[in-house]
Amino acid sequence: MRSPWSLFVLLAGLLLGGCARGPHLAERPDLPARFPYHSAEQIRHQLRLPLDTLYAFIGQARLQMRTSGGTDNLSATIVARRHDSLLIRLSPGWGIEAARLLITPDSVLLHDRIHHRLYTGTRVDPAVRRLPLLTESDPFLSLLGALYPPPGRWHVTADSSYYYLSDPTGQHRYVVDPARWRIVRYERYDVVGTLVEAYRFEAFDRFGRLFLPRRLLLERPDLGVTVRLYYRTLQLNPPELPFVWHPDDRTRRIPFQALRERP
């Protein structure tokens, strides 16, 4: 098994990543009649409005992470409540749960169940912020592949199928599928124009009134990490959320910075 630091990078990368086959997927609808003449604010409205109905989800997923050190394949269970907490449970198989990651509005906790260690920190700790843990957008929506541009000035262009939105600095760029009104790609660049992260959303399926991707891909060139996440099942707004978070008495509490320093 990988070191605790590698395991955390894997857990962190889980917050946006893609893989493999799935059920029959919904066909792409026709383009809206007004395409390609929507304004940036109209595009934002179309992207955001259906997502306002979401407040929780449970997902069962396959996860793959590639780094310079090799490839890991895991099963993941994700339980999330919007504007509250998000729990990720990872298993390499054989009925073994290797780790749990709990994210709250202000803290992050990683329970290494193999070595009985609990790594803790805040959302603003340097050891947490430099990882592919959270996008600048809502982490709840990020895990659903349901990003949308925040309020602001956006430059809009279009081709025969998609809208392209970029901010005045060129650091944030979105590709929008207006047939489904979903983001299919998001890129973030640093101030000198180097790609920091890229998210791609694929294999769209209909869940109730919403189109959401079953397959998500995260690339972090600065960390040399590529994460793929494929949802086998996805239940939106379930009546109950099975949050299970009770480290045993043998678990040692350790700051996140110590996790980075471990071999």
N, C-alpha and C positions, 0 to 999 in steps of 0.2 A: 504494500500500500504506500501511497505517496506520503511525503512529509506533511505535517499540519498546515504549513504555509501553502503548499501546492493544493491541498484540499480546500483551503479557504479561497484561493484564486478560482478554483473550480466552482465552489459554492457561489462566489461573487459573480462569476461569469454567467451563472444560471439566470441572472436577471436580465438577460436577453441573449438568446442564442437559437438551431434546427436539425432533423434527420429523417430518413427512411420513409416507408410507405404508410398509407393510412386508409381510411374509409373513402368511399366515393365522395368527391368534392363538388361543391356547387359550381355550376358554369357561370362565367362572367356575364353579368347583365349588360344591356345596351347602355351606351353613353347617354347622359342626360341631354335634353333638347337644347339647353343653353350653352353647352360645351362648344367652343373654348372661351366663353365670354364671362365667366364668373370672376368676381373680384376676390381679393385676398380674404376679406372679411366674410364673404359668402362661402368661400371654401372652408374657412375655419368653422363657421356655423354648421355646415353640413357634416364635418368631421366630428364635432363635439356633441351635437344634440343627441344622437342615439346613445352615446356613452354615459350621459347623465342618468340613465336608468340603472346603471350597474353599481352595486354596493358590495358584492362579495363573489368569490368563485373558488372552486376546488378543481384542480387539474392533476391528472396522472400522465407522466411524460417520460420519454426516453431522452437521455442527455449524453452528448459527446463533447469532449474538450480536447483540442489539439494544442500542444506547445512544443517547444524545441526538445523537451524531454520525452515526448511520446504522446499517446492517445489514451484517454480514459472513457469508458462507457458505463453509465450508471442509470438507475431508475430513480425518478424523482416524484414526490408528492408535494404539491403546492397548495397551501390553504391561505387565503388572503381576504382581509376585510378593508375596504376602502377608507382612507384617512385614519387607519388604526394600525393593525399589526399584520405581518406577513410571515408565515412559517414554511420553511423548505426542509424536507426530510430526504436524505440521499442514501441509496443502497447500491452496493456493487453486485448484489444478487445473493443467492443461497440463504435468503431470509435474514441477512445481516443489515442492520441500519447503522451506517458508519458515522453519520453526523446529522445535526439539526442546526439550522440557521434561523434565528428570530430577528426580525427587523421591526422596530417600533418607530413612531414619529421622531424620536430623539436618540435612540440607542440601537446598537447592533450586538448580538450575542451569538457566538459559535460554540456549540457543544460538540467537542470531539469525543464521541462515545467509546471509541476504541481505547484511547489513552486516558480517559476520565479527566479531561481538561475543559474548562469553560473560559473562552476568550471573550472579553467584554470591551466595549468602547462606545463612543458617541458617534453620531452621524458626521460630525465635523472633525474627528480625529484624523491627522495626516495619514496614519496607517490604513484607515478605511477609505478616505477620499481618493487616494491614488489608484484604487482598485476598480475593476469594472463592476462595481457593486450596484450603483444606481445611476440612472441617467439624470439630467437636469429636470426631466419631466416627472410626472407622477409615477412612482415605482409600480403601483397597482396596475395602471394602464400599460406601462412598459412591458410587464410580464404577459399581458394579453396581446402585445403587438398592436396597440391601439393609441399610438402617439398622435399628437396634433400640435401645430405651432402655437406658441403662446401669443397673447396680444402684442401688437407692435407693427412696424412697417415691414412689409414683405413684397419683394419683387416677384411678379408672376409671369411665367412663360408657359407655353404648351406646345406639344406636338400632336400627332394624330390620335394619341391614346391617353396621355397623362398631362397633369399640371406639374410644374416645377416651381417651388417657392424657395427663395433665399433671402436672408436678412441683409441689411446694408453693408455689413462687414464681410459677408461671404463665409462666415464661420459656421453657419447653420443652414443646411439644405435639406429639403423634403421633396420626395416624389410622391404625388397623390394619384391614386386610381379613382377617377370620378364616377366610374360605373358602380363601384362599391362604396365610394366615399371612405376610403381607408388609405393610410400611409403604406407604401410598399418599400420605401427605403428612406433612411435618415442618415446624414453624415455630419460630423462635427470636426472642424479644423481649428488649429491653434492660430495665433496672430500672424505667424509667418507662412501660413498656408499648408502646413503639414497635417495630414489626416490623423485624427486622434482616435475616432471610433466610427464604425459604420454598422448599421442595423439593416437587415433585409428580412421582409416578411413575405411568406409564400404559402401555397396550399390553402387558399381561403375557403372557408366553409361557412354555412349559415347556422347560427345559433340563435333560435328565436327570430327576432327582428334584425339581428346584427350579423354582419360579415366579419369574421375574425380569422387570423391565420393559425393553422395548426403547426406550421413550421417556422421557426425563428432562427436567424443567424446573427451572431455578434462577432465582429472582428475588432481587436485592439492591437494595432501594429506596434504601439509603444511597448506593450507587454509581451508581444509575440504569442497572443492567445486568440484562438478561434473557438467559439462555443456554438453548438447546434442543439436546439431543443425542439422535440416533436411531441405535441399533445396527442396521446391516445384517446383520452376523454377530457371533456371540459364542461363543467356544470356551473352555470351562471346563477347568481342569487339563490343559492341553496338555503333551505329553511334552517339548517344547523351547520356549524363549522366545527370540525373535530380538531381543535387546537390541543396539542399534547406537548407540554413543556415542563418536565420535572426532573432536572439532573439529580442523580443519587448523591448520597452523603460523601462518597469517595471523590467527587469531582472537585478539582482545584480551580479557583478563580484566578485568571491571569489577564493582564492588559493585552490589547491587540498588538502593541509594539513588540512584545515578547514573541508573538507568533511569527512576525517577520524575521526575527533574529534566530529562530530555530532552524537547524539544518533540514 
